[in-house]
Amino acid sequence: MTIHLTPEQEERIKAVLNHGAYESIEQVVEAALVAVEQRVVPGFSGTQTELDTLLAEGMASKEMAESEFWDSVNRQTDAMLTERRADPRT
């Protein structure tokens, strides 16, 4: 499969790599795919802003391994979903 990126997308990927969040383009693509998969999980009612915040927090943390980051995202996402389900206003 060939993927064509815009110059802006290429720069965004380079910025992520330059910040040391990932070691390769393949890792960046894998993380992006996981994020997309998590957005389409049935029952998740979090906002895009909440997801972006979780992803940014994880990417900013150089102390976590990638698997630890995604475990953390999953836990926080589950907590947000539980909180929203318990809130009678939603």
Secondary structure as UniProt FT lines:
FT   HELIX           7..18
FT   TURN            19..20
FT   HELIX           25..39
FT   TURN            42..43
FT   HELIX           48..60
FT   HELIX           66..86
FT   TURN            88..89
//
